[in-house]
Amino acid sequence: MSTILTAAGESLIARLQAEGKALVIDTMILANVPGQDHTQAIAPGVTVPAEAQIALRYAIPPQYRAYVNPNQVVYSAMLGSDMGDFTFNWQGLWCSEHETLVAVATFPALEKRRYDEANGKTGNNLTRNFLLTFTGARELTGLTISADVWQLDFTVRLNGMDERERLSNFDIYGHAFFDAQGWLLQKTSEAYAFTPGLGYVGGIRAELAEALPLATPEAANLPQNVWLDVCLRHTGSDRIAEAAPMLTPPTAPLADSVADETCLMHYRALVARIEDDGTVTDLRPRKTSGALPIPDVATPEVAGTMRPDDVTCHMDADLLKVSGRYTICATAAATAAKTASLDHFALVPGVAVEVAFANVNIAANPTLNINGSGAKPITYCGVPVEVGALAQGQVYTLIYSGSSWQILGGMAPYPIGQYVWWEDTLVRPGFKPANANIISDFAATYPQMAAYLSTPHGAARLFASLAEYEVAHNAAWATLADGSKVSWSNIGGVAKFFWNKAADTLLMPDLTEMTRFMAGASLGVGGVQGDRGRNANGSALVVTGTGASGSGALYHPGGPSEFLTGQGSNNARFSSLSIDLSRVQPIGPTFAPRRWGALACAYLGQPAS
């Protein structure tokens, strides 16, 4: 290799030092000069090669210009794997301000390759340094960056990054961990093979993309332990995770980690054992599904110790089996003994489960039995749930108290079969107005209401026949003095349902223009009563020849004496008679009790999907 400070460079340095001006070298030129002999001295009058020979004009960043000592400065070019392809055997330092080639170096040809992911071609990284030595070099160039600040060994740095990543994985997954079926050794009719999947050994991520065969060991050598040996092997400018199986006798265990003859670290995990009869015992530390867990934190598969924030808690294995459990109970509606199944379930006090019932319950005193752990009563607020209360498709949270399954939260939005009054005309889902309308496909659409009407207290709200319903709808509640009757005339007066099971229709009650009344001695629950006015009466009394008086609703505008006139010997006869009920009660155009207008609806439960 030859280097030289060119004659033009020496002249420029001398002139700028005399003028007190700075020398700014900002470009490194790389060229491939044919026929060049790098062992020969370079002529002082050398110039920039022809443009066709120039491979790269590299703009030197300010941070890549540094001083070594007062009389030495260094300029560097960092050529990453994203640059290339080209060959060069000549490099020069160029001052753009004065268009001067300051220094030149020659050397054997170097190849710069660019990494190409598409075809798998490896690239390379080159660092080219050019050291200039002359008196007052640091002062003339004005460089303030020390070379040792930025001239890094990137190989060491990249290796350090790999090691930090490995240690981070080790902190999370421990020495060895495998997800689901990853690296599971299985025996087929002819051979052994590892199942594709993911594992971590020594913090190195080892992913198997496709099944990996394992040579069948000699029967005489069985049993054999099967290990997975993992390392980060150098391949060109990269390091690739490499995993390979190893077999050893059970009496010769391998170390968890070892360095090979090249000082490359290998990490090993025991993953299986091939028994005397050729069967395989799986020895992988693993999780059945989902994301890999953090070591030392207990899971349903690995009960043990939790260590959050340096706090040690010993967890019971059964309790760990029951978090976040959801199941569907498909037991028939008329069967009280409900059953369901759950993975990793244990019946212990405090366990919570989420259960969706596929059918509305129409059986009294229902129980729930999960995984054959025993039939336990289903209760709400400490008492058995009512018939029809467990809705079809609704998810319930149940907590085991030690003797029964307690339903947490509400049972249903509204009590089944009960009336709710609304202050607007909107009919909400699950409600039907109590105005003698007919519900088709009743039991199929509203199984909760059908179950409720099948109970003794629900059946008490049913008419036995349509004829009974119609009689009630037209019943008379009063006969007047002239013999006429006051009846409902098909408007109101019906507080019960009629369920035609053959046609599966439900005839709703008719509460039109009726008000609610707190049941008591005069009117029982479910009874109806027509309106009636408060009795208003009065009397007029005439005393012969002496005077008269009126009481109650009977009066004379001129006073009681006006009842009399001078007519006949007894001087007595009625002059006029008036009746005014406002004297004894409020009046209006029609009789009306105290009332408020609302839409009365019965809640039939959420319609079946």
C-alpha positions as CSV (number, residue, x, y, z in Angstrom):
1,M,0.0,0.0,0.0
2,S,1.3,3.5,-0.9
3,T,0.1,6.9,0.4
4,I,1.2,10.4,-0.5
5,L,0.3,14.0,0.3
6,T,0.0,15.4,-3.2
7,A,2.0,18.3,-4.4
8,A,-1.3,20.3,-4.8
9,G,-2.3,19.3,-1.3
10,E,1.0,20.4,0.2
11,S,0.7,23.7,-1.6
12,L,-2.9,24.3,-0.4
13,I,-1.9,23.4,3.2
14,A,1.0,25.9,3.2
15,R,-1.1,28.7,1.7
16,L,-4.1,28.2,4.1
17,Q,-1.7,28.1,7.1
18,A,-0.2,31.4,5.9
19,E,-3.6,33.0,5.5
20,G,-4.9,31.6,8.7
21,K,-7.8,29.9,7.0
22,A,-9.2,26.4,7.6
23,L,-8.7,23.4,5.4
24,V,-12.0,21.5,4.9
25,I,-11.7,18.0,3.4
26,D,-15.3,16.8,2.7
27,T,-15.1,14.0,0.2
28,M,-13.4,10.6,-0.2
29,I,-13.1,9.4,-3.8
30,L,-13.0,5.7,-4.4
31,A,-11.8,4.5,-7.9
32,N,-10.7,1.4,-9.7
33,V,-7.6,2.2,-11.7
34,P,-6.6,-0.5,-14.2
35,G,-3.0,-1.7,-14.2
36,Q,-2.2,0.1,-11.0
37,D,0.8,-1.3,-8.9
38,H,0.2,-0.5,-5.3
39,T,3.7,-1.5,-4.4
40,Q,5.1,1.4,-6.3
41,A,5.4,5.0,-5.0
42,I,2.8,7.4,-6.0
43,A,3.8,10.4,-8.1
44,P,3.4,13.7,-6.2
45,G,1.6,15.2,-9.2
46,V,-1.1,12.6,-9.2
47,T,-4.6,13.7,-10.2
48,V,-8.2,12.4,-9.9
49,P,-8.8,9.3,-12.1
50,A,-11.0,9.5,-15.1
51,E,-14.7,9.7,-14.4
52,A,-15.3,6.2,-15.8
53,Q,-12.9,4.8,-13.2
54,I,-14.5,6.5,-10.2
55,A,-16.7,4.0,-8.2
56,L,-17.9,6.4,-5.4
57,R,-17.7,10.0,-4.3
58,Y,-18.4,9.7,-0.6
59,A,-19.5,12.8,1.3
60,I,-17.6,12.6,4.6
61,P,-20.0,13.5,7.5
62,P,-18.6,16.0,10.0
63,Q,-18.7,13.4,12.8
64,Y,-16.4,11.2,10.6
65,R,-13.7,13.8,10.6
66,A,-11.6,13.6,13.8
67,Y,-8.1,14.4,15.2
68,V,-5.7,11.8,16.6
69,N,-3.2,14.3,18.0
70,P,-2.2,17.9,17.1
71,N,-0.3,16.7,14.0
72,Q,-2.6,13.9,12.8
73,V,-6.2,14.0,11.6
74,V,-8.3,11.1,10.2
75,Y,-11.1,10.9,7.7
76,S,-13.4,7.9,7.5
77,A,-16.0,6.4,5.2
78,M,-18.6,3.9,6.5
79,L,-19.7,1.7,3.6
80,G,-22.7,-0.4,4.8
81,S,-24.2,-3.5,3.2
82,D,-26.8,-1.2,1.4
83,M,-24.0,0.1,-0.9
84,G,-22.5,-1.7,-3.9
85,D,-21.6,-3.6,-6.0
86,F,-18.2,-2.2,-7.1
87,T,-14.4,-2.8,-6.9
88,F,-11.8,-0.2,-5.9
89,N,-8.0,0.0,-5.5
90,W,-7.5,3.8,-5.1
91,Q,-8.8,6.4,-2.7
92,G,-8.2,10.1,-2.3
93,L,-9.2,13.0,-0.1
94,W,-10.8,15.9,-1.9
95,C,-11.3,19.6,-0.8
96,S,-14.4,20.8,-2.7
97,E,-13.9,24.4,-1.6
98,H,-10.6,24.7,-3.4
99,E,-11.1,21.8,-5.9
100,T,-7.9,20.1,-4.7
101,L,-6.9,16.5,-4.4
102,V,-5.1,16.6,-1.0
103,A,-3.9,13.0,-0.5
104,V,-4.0,9.6,-2.3
105,A,-3.6,5.9,-1.2
106,T,-3.3,2.8,-3.4
107,F,-3.9,-0.8,-2.3
108,P,-4.9,-4.2,-3.7
109,A,-8.4,-4.3,-5.2
110,L,-11.3,-4.5,-2.6
111,E,-14.8,-5.7,-3.4
112,K,-17.8,-3.9,-2.0
113,R,-21.0,-6.1,-2.1
114,R,-24.6,-5.0,-1.5
115,Y,-26.9,-7.3,0.5
116,D,-29.8,-8.5,-1.8
117,E,-32.7,-10.1,0.2
118,A,-34.5,-11.2,-2.9
119,N,-31.8,-13.7,-4.0
120,G,-30.2,-14.2,-0.7
121,K,-26.8,-12.7,-1.7
122,T,-24.8,-11.6,1.3
123,G,-23.4,-8.1,1.5
124,N,-20.4,-6.7,3.4
125,N,-19.5,-3.6,5.5
126,L,-16.3,-1.7,4.9
127,T,-14.7,1.1,6.9
128,R,-12.1,3.2,5.1
129,N,-9.9,5.4,7.2
130,F,-7.4,8.0,5.8
131,L,-4.8,9.4,8.2
132,L,-3.1,12.7,7.3
133,T,0.1,13.7,9.2
134,F,1.5,17.2,9.0
135,T,2.5,19.9,11.4
136,G,-0.5,21.8,12.8
137,A,-3.0,19.4,11.2
138,R,-5.6,19.7,14.0
139,E,-5.4,23.5,14.1
140,L,-5.6,23.9,10.3
141,T,-8.6,21.5,9.9
142,G,-10.4,22.9,13.0
143,L,-11.4,19.4,14.0
144,T,-12.7,19.0,17.6
145,I,-13.9,15.4,17.6
146,S,-11.5,12.8,19.1
147,A,-11.1,9.8,16.9
148,D,-11.7,7.4,19.8
149,V,-15.2,8.7,20.3
150,W,-16.7,7.5,17.0
151,Q,-14.3,4.8,15.6
152,L,-16.2,1.8,17.0
153,D,-15.7,-1.9,16.6
154,F,-19.2,-2.7,15.1
155,T,-18.6,-6.4,15.3
156,V,-18.3,-6.2,19.1
157,R,-21.3,-3.9,19.2
158,L,-23.5,-6.2,17.1
159,N,-22.5,-9.2,19.2
160,G,-23.4,-7.3,22.3
161,M,-26.9,-6.6,20.9
162,D,-27.4,-10.3,20.2
163,E,-26.4,-11.1,23.7
164,R,-28.7,-8.5,25.2
165,E,-31.6,-9.9,23.2
166,R,-30.7,-13.5,24.3
167,L,-30.6,-12.4,28.0
168,S,-33.9,-10.6,27.6
169,N,-35.6,-13.7,26.3
170,F,-33.9,-15.7,29.1
171,D,-35.5,-13.4,31.6
172,I,-38.9,-13.9,30.1
173,Y,-38.9,-17.6,29.2
174,G,-36.2,-19.1,31.4
175,H,-33.6,-21.6,30.1
176,A,-36.1,-23.6,28.1
177,F,-39.7,-23.2,27.0
178,F,-41.9,-24.6,24.2
179,D,-45.2,-23.4,22.9
180,A,-48.0,-26.0,22.3
181,Q,-46.7,-28.6,19.8
182,G,-43.4,-26.9,19.0
183,W,-40.4,-29.4,18.9
184,L,-42.6,-32.3,20.1
185,L,-40.9,-35.5,19.3
186,Q,-43.4,-38.1,17.9
187,K,-43.0,-41.6,16.7
188,T,-44.6,-42.8,13.5
189,S,-44.8,-46.3,12.1
190,E,-41.4,-45.9,10.5
191,A,-39.4,-43.2,12.2
192,Y,-39.3,-40.3,14.6
193,A,-39.9,-36.6,13.8
194,F,-40.1,-33.3,15.5
195,T,-43.4,-31.3,15.1
196,P,-43.1,-27.8,13.7
197,G,-43.5,-25.0,16.2
198,L,-41.7,-22.5,18.5
199,G,-39.3,-22.9,21.4
200,Y,-36.7,-20.9,23.4
201,V,-33.5,-22.5,24.6
202,G,-31.0,-20.4,26.5
203,G,-32.9,-17.3,25.3
204,I,-32.4,-18.1,21.7
205,R,-35.6,-18.3,19.6
206,A,-35.7,-21.6,17.7
207,E,-38.6,-21.9,15.2
208,L,-39.1,-25.2,13.3
209,A,-41.0,-24.4,10.0
210,E,-41.6,-28.0,9.0
211,A,-41.3,-31.5,10.5
212,L,-37.7,-32.5,11.2
213,P,-36.9,-36.3,11.0
214,L,-34.7,-37.9,13.7
215,A,-32.6,-40.9,12.9
216,T,-34.0,-44.0,14.7
217,P,-31.5,-45.1,17.4
218,E,-30.4,-48.7,17.6
219,A,-32.6,-50.8,19.9
220,A,-29.5,-51.9,21.9
221,N,-28.8,-48.3,22.8
222,L,-32.2,-47.5,24.3
223,P,-33.3,-45.7,26.3
224,Q,-31.9,-42.4,25.0
225,N,-32.4,-38.8,26.1
226,V,-33.1,-36.4,23.3
227,W,-31.7,-32.9,23.6
228,L,-32.1,-29.8,21.5
229,D,-28.8,-27.9,20.9
230,V,-29.3,-24.3,19.9
231,C,-26.7,-21.6,19.0
232,L,-26.3,-18.3,17.1
233,R,-24.0,-19.3,14.3
234,H,-22.1,-16.8,12.2
235,T,-23.1,-16.8,8.5
236,G,-21.3,-14.1,6.6
237,S,-22.3,-10.8,8.1
238,D,-25.2,-12.2,10.1
239,R,-25.8,-14.7,13.0
240,I,-28.6,-17.2,12.5
241,A,-30.3,-19.4,15.1
242,E,-29.4,-23.0,14.5
243,A,-31.0,-25.9,16.3
244,A,-30.0,-29.6,16.2
245,P,-31.1,-32.7,18.1
246,M,-28.6,-34.7,20.2
247,L,-29.0,-38.2,21.8
248,T,-27.3,-39.3,24.9
249,P,-27.8,-42.2,27.4
250,P,-29.8,-41.2,30.5
251,T,-26.7,-41.7,32.6
252,A,-24.8,-39.1,30.6
253,P,-26.6,-35.8,30.9
254,L,-25.4,-32.7,29.0
255,A,-24.6,-29.3,30.5
256,D,-27.1,-26.6,29.9
257,S,-24.5,-24.5,28.0
258,V,-21.1,-25.2,26.5
259,A,-18.6,-23.4,24.2
260,D,-17.3,-25.3,21.1
261,E,-13.8,-25.2,19.7
262,T,-14.5,-21.8,18.0
263,C,-15.7,-20.4,21.4
264,L,-19.3,-20.3,20.1
265,M,-21.8,-20.8,22.9
266,H,-24.3,-23.7,22.6
267,Y,-27.4,-24.0,24.8
268,R,-29.2,-27.3,25.4
269,A,-32.6,-28.5,26.7
270,L,-33.9,-31.9,27.4
271,V,-37.0,-32.3,25.2
272,A,-37.8,-36.1,25.2
273,R,-36.7,-39.6,26.1
274,I,-37.0,-42.6,23.8
275,E,-37.9,-45.5,26.1
276,D,-36.7,-49.2,25.9
277,D,-39.7,-50.1,23.9
278,G,-39.3,-47.2,21.5
279,T,-42.1,-45.1,22.8
280,V,-41.5,-41.3,23.4
281,T,-41.9,-39.5,26.7
282,D,-42.3,-35.7,26.2
283,L,-40.1,-33.7,28.6
284,R,-40.4,-30.3,27.1
285,P,-41.3,-27.4,29.5
286,R,-44.3,-26.1,27.7
287,K,-47.7,-24.3,27.7
288,T,-50.7,-25.9,26.0
289,S,-51.9,-22.8,24.1
290,G,-51.6,-19.0,23.7
291,A,-48.7,-16.7,24.5
292,L,-45.7,-18.1,26.4
293,P,-45.9,-17.4,30.1
294,I,-43.4,-15.7,32.3
295,P,-41.2,-18.0,34.4
296,D,-42.1,-18.3,38.1
297,V,-45.6,-17.1,37.4
298,A,-48.0,-19.9,38.0
299,T,-50.3,-21.2,35.2
300,P,-53.1,-23.8,35.2
301,E,-50.5,-26.3,33.9
302,V,-47.7,-25.2,36.2
303,A,-48.9,-24.4,39.7
304,G,-46.3,-22.9,42.0
305,T,-45.0,-19.5,42.9
306,M,-46.0,-16.1,41.7
307,R,-43.4,-13.3,42.1
308,P,-44.9,-9.9,41.1
309,D,-42.7,-7.1,42.2
310,D,-40.6,-9.2,44.6
311,V,-43.7,-10.4,46.5
312,T,-43.8,-14.2,46.9
313,C,-47.3,-15.8,46.9
314,H,-47.9,-19.5,47.0
315,M,-50.9,-20.3,44.8
316,D,-53.1,-23.4,45.1
317,A,-53.2,-25.5,41.9
318,D,-56.9,-25.9,41.9
319,L,-57.5,-22.2,42.2
320,L,-55.3,-21.6,39.2
321,K,-57.5,-23.9,37.1
322,V,-60.6,-21.8,37.2
323,S,-59.8,-18.3,36.0
324,G,-61.7,-17.0,33.0
325,R,-63.9,-20.1,32.4
326,Y,-66.8,-20.1,30.0
327,T,-69.1,-23.0,29.1
328,I,-72.5,-23.7,27.6
329,C,-75.1,-25.8,29.4
330,A,-77.2,-27.7,26.9
331,T,-79.4,-29.6,29.4
332,A,-83.1,-29.8,28.4
333,A,-85.5,-27.1,29.7
334,A,-87.5,-29.5,31.8
335,T,-84.5,-31.2,33.4
336,A,-83.5,-29.7,36.8
337,A,-80.1,-31.5,36.9
338,K,-78.1,-29.2,34.6
339,T,-74.6,-30.4,33.5
340,A,-71.7,-28.7,31.8
341,S,-68.0,-29.3,31.2
342,L,-64.8,-27.2,31.5
343,D,-61.1,-27.8,30.9
344,H,-58.8,-27.7,34.0
345,F,-61.7,-27.2,36.4
346,A,-61.7,-27.9,40.1
347,L,-64.7,-27.3,42.4
348,V,-63.4,-25.2,45.3
349,P,-65.1,-22.4,47.2
350,G,-64.7,-19.1,45.4
351,V,-64.4,-20.5,41.9
352,A,-66.3,-18.4,39.3
353,V,-67.7,-19.7,36.0
354,E,-69.5,-18.1,33.1
355,V,-72.5,-20.3,32.0
356,A,-74.8,-19.7,29.0
357,F,-77.9,-21.9,29.2
358,A,-79.0,-23.2,25.7
359,N,-82.6,-23.7,27.0
360,V,-84.8,-21.8,29.4
361,N,-85.2,-23.6,32.6
362,I,-88.8,-24.8,33.4
363,A,-87.9,-27.2,36.2
364,A,-88.1,-26.3,39.9
365,N,-85.0,-26.2,42.0
366,P,-82.3,-26.6,39.3
367,T,-78.8,-27.8,40.0
368,L,-75.5,-27.5,38.2
369,N,-72.9,-30.3,37.9
370,I,-69.6,-29.4,36.2
371,N,-67.3,-32.2,35.1
372,G,-69.1,-34.6,37.5
373,S,-68.0,-32.6,40.5
374,G,-71.5,-33.0,42.0
375,A,-75.0,-31.4,41.5
376,K,-75.1,-28.1,43.5
377,P,-78.2,-25.9,43.8
378,I,-78.4,-22.8,41.6
379,T,-79.5,-20.0,43.9
380,Y,-80.1,-16.2,43.6
381,C,-80.0,-14.1,46.8
382,G,-79.7,-17.4,48.8
383,V,-82.9,-19.0,47.5
384,P,-83.5,-21.4,44.5
385,V,-84.0,-19.6,41.2
386,E,-87.6,-19.4,40.0
387,V,-88.9,-21.4,37.1
388,G,-88.3,-19.6,33.9
389,A,-85.8,-17.2,35.5
390,L,-82.8,-18.7,33.6
391,A,-83.1,-17.2,30.2
392,Q,-82.1,-18.9,27.0
393,G,-78.8,-17.7,25.7
394,Q,-78.1,-15.3,28.5
395,V,-74.6,-15.7,30.2
396,Y,-74.6,-15.9,34.0
397,T,-71.7,-15.5,36.4
398,L,-71.9,-18.2,39.1
399,I,-69.7,-18.4,42.2
400,Y,-69.4,-21.5,44.2
401,S,-70.1,-20.8,47.9
402,G,-69.1,-24.2,49.2
403,S,-72.6,-25.6,49.0
404,S,-74.4,-24.0,46.1
405,W,-73.8,-22.0,42.9
406,Q,-74.7,-18.3,43.6
407,I,-75.7,-16.2,40.6
408,L,-73.8,-12.9,40.7
409,G,-75.6,-9.8,39.5
410,G,-79.2,-9.6,38.2
411,M,-81.3,-12.5,36.9
412,A,-83.4,-10.8,34.3
413,P,-84.0,-7.1,33.3
414,Y,-87.6,-7.4,34.6
415,P,-89.6,-10.0,36.5
416,I,-91.1,-12.5,34.0
417,G,-94.9,-12.0,33.5
418,Q,-95.2,-8.8,35.5
419,Y,-96.5,-5.5,34.4
420,V,-94.4,-2.4,33.7
421,W,-95.8,1.0,33.0
422,W,-94.1,3.3,30.5
423,E,-94.5,7.0,30.1
424,D,-94.2,6.9,26.3
425,T,-95.7,4.8,23.5
426,L,-92.5,2.8,22.7
427,V,-93.0,-1.0,23.1
428,R,-89.6,-2.3,24.4
429,P,-88.1,-5.6,23.3
430,G,-89.5,-8.4,25.4
431,F,-92.7,-6.5,26.3
432,K,-96.2,-6.7,24.9
433,P,-99.1,-4.3,25.6
434,A,-101.9,-5.6,27.8
435,N,-104.6,-4.6,25.3
436,A,-106.1,-8.0,24.3
437,N,-103.6,-8.5,21.5
438,I,-102.7,-12.0,20.3
439,I,-99.1,-13.4,20.4
440,S,-98.4,-16.0,17.7
441,D,-95.8,-18.8,18.1
442,F,-95.9,-17.9,21.8
443,A,-94.0,-20.7,23.5
444,A,-91.4,-20.9,20.8
445,T,-90.8,-17.2,20.9
446,Y,-91.1,-16.5,24.6
447,P,-89.9,-19.7,26.4
448,Q,-89.4,-17.8,29.7
449,M,-93.0,-16.6,29.8
450,A,-94.2,-20.1,28.8
451,A,-92.2,-21.6,31.6
452,Y,-93.6,-19.1,34.1
453,L,-97.2,-19.7,33.1
454,S,-96.5,-23.4,33.6
455,T,-95.8,-22.8,37.4
456,P,-98.6,-22.9,39.9
457,H,-98.5,-19.1,40.5
458,G,-98.2,-18.5,36.8
459,A,-101.1,-20.8,36.0
460,A,-103.3,-18.9,38.4
461,R,-103.2,-16.0,36.0
462,L,-104.6,-18.0,33.1
463,F,-108.2,-18.4,32.0
464,A,-109.1,-22.1,31.3
465,S,-110.8,-21.3,28.0
466,L,-111.4,-18.6,25.5
467,A,-115.1,-18.5,26.6
468,E,-114.0,-17.6,30.1
469,Y,-111.9,-14.8,28.7
470,E,-114.8,-13.4,26.6
471,V,-117.2,-13.6,29.5
472,A,-114.8,-11.6,31.6
473,H,-114.3,-9.1,28.7
474,N,-118.1,-8.4,28.6
475,A,-119.0,-8.9,32.3
476,A,-121.4,-6.3,33.9
477,W,-120.5,-5.0,37.2
478,A,-123.6,-3.0,38.0
479,T,-127.4,-2.9,37.3
480,L,-129.1,0.5,37.4
481,A,-132.5,1.5,38.7
482,D,-134.0,1.2,35.3
483,G,-132.7,-2.3,34.9
484,S,-129.9,-1.4,32.5
485,K,-126.4,-3.0,33.0
486,V,-123.0,-1.4,33.0
487,S,-120.4,-3.7,31.4
488,W,-116.9,-3.7,30.0
489,S,-118.1,-4.0,26.4
490,N,-114.7,-5.5,25.3
491,I,-112.7,-2.6,26.7
492,G,-110.6,-3.4,29.7
493,G,-111.7,-5.6,32.6
494,V,-109.5,-8.6,31.8
495,A,-106.4,-9.1,34.1
496,K,-105.6,-12.6,33.1
497,F,-104.1,-14.4,30.0
498,F,-105.5,-17.1,27.8
499,W,-102.9,-19.6,26.4
500,N,-104.2,-21.7,23.5
501,K,-101.5,-24.4,23.7
502,A,-102.8,-26.2,20.6
503,A,-102.4,-23.2,18.4
504,D,-99.5,-21.8,20.5
505,T,-101.0,-18.4,20.9
506,L,-101.3,-16.2,23.9
507,L,-104.2,-13.8,24.3
508,M,-103.0,-10.8,26.4
509,P,-105.0,-9.3,29.2
510,D,-106.9,-6.1,28.5
511,L,-106.1,-3.3,30.9
512,T,-107.3,-0.5,28.6
513,E,-108.5,2.6,30.5
514,M,-107.9,0.9,33.8
515,T,-105.9,2.1,36.8
516,R,-104.0,0.0,39.3
517,F,-105.3,-0.5,42.8
518,M,-103.5,-1.8,45.8
519,A,-105.2,-5.2,46.5
520,G,-107.1,-5.5,49.8
521,A,-110.3,-6.7,51.3
522,S,-112.5,-5.2,48.5
523,L,-110.3,-6.3,45.6
524,G,-107.9,-9.2,45.5
525,V,-104.7,-9.6,43.4
526,G,-105.7,-10.3,39.8
527,G,-109.3,-9.2,40.3
528,V,-111.1,-6.4,38.4
529,Q,-113.6,-3.8,39.4
530,G,-115.7,-1.4,37.4
531,D,-115.8,2.3,38.2
532,R,-118.5,3.7,40.5
533,G,-119.5,7.0,41.9
534,R,-119.7,8.0,45.5
535,N,-123.4,8.0,46.6
536,A,-124.8,11.6,46.9
537,N,-128.3,12.1,48.4
538,G,-130.4,14.7,50.3
539,S,-133.9,15.4,51.6
540,A,-136.5,18.2,51.8
541,L,-138.7,18.4,54.9
542,V,-141.9,20.5,55.0
543,V,-143.7,21.1,58.3
544,T,-147.3,21.9,57.7
545,G,-148.1,25.5,58.0
546,T,-144.9,26.4,59.9
547,G,-141.8,25.9,57.8
548,A,-139.4,23.7,55.7
549,S,-135.8,22.6,55.6
550,G,-133.4,20.9,53.1
551,S,-130.4,18.6,53.7
552,G,-127.5,17.0,51.8
553,A,-127.7,17.6,48.1
554,L,-131.2,19.0,48.1
555,Y,-131.5,22.8,48.6
556,H,-133.5,25.9,47.4
557,P,-131.5,28.8,46.1
558,G,-133.7,31.2,48.2
559,G,-133.3,29.2,51.4
560,P,-135.4,26.5,53.1
561,S,-138.4,28.7,53.5
562,E,-138.8,29.0,49.8
563,F,-139.8,25.4,49.7
564,L,-143.2,26.8,51.0
565,T,-145.9,28.9,49.3
566,G,-149.2,30.3,50.6
567,Q,-151.3,27.7,49.0
568,G,-154.3,26.1,50.7
569,S,-155.4,25.9,54.3
570,N,-152.3,24.1,55.4
571,N,-150.2,26.6,53.5
572,A,-147.8,24.0,52.3
573,R,-146.5,22.9,48.9
574,F,-143.1,22.7,47.2
575,S,-142.1,25.7,45.3
576,S,-138.8,24.3,43.7
577,L,-136.2,21.6,44.2
578,S,-132.5,21.6,43.1
579,I,-129.8,18.8,43.3
580,D,-126.1,19.7,43.0
581,L,-123.6,17.0,43.6
582,S,-120.7,19.5,43.8
583,R,-121.9,20.3,47.2
584,V,-120.6,17.0,48.5
585,Q,-117.9,15.8,46.0
586,P,-115.7,17.1,43.1
587,I,-117.4,16.9,39.8
588,G,-116.5,16.8,36.1
589,P,-117.9,15.8,32.7
590,T,-117.3,12.1,33.5
591,F,-116.6,10.1,36.6
592,A,-112.8,9.4,37.0
593,P,-110.7,8.1,39.9
594,R,-107.3,9.5,40.6
595,R,-105.2,8.2,37.7
596,W,-102.2,8.6,35.4
597,G,-101.9,7.6,31.8
598,A,-99.3,5.0,30.9
599,L,-98.6,2.1,28.6
600,A,-99.1,-1.1,30.6
601,C,-97.0,-4.0,29.2
602,A,-96.3,-7.5,30.4
603,Y,-92.6,-8.6,30.3
604,L,-92.5,-12.0,28.4
605,G,-88.7,-12.3,28.4
606,Q,-86.2,-11.9,25.6
607,P,-87.4,-13.5,22.4
608,A,-85.6,-16.6,21.4
609,S,-83.1,-16.2,18.6
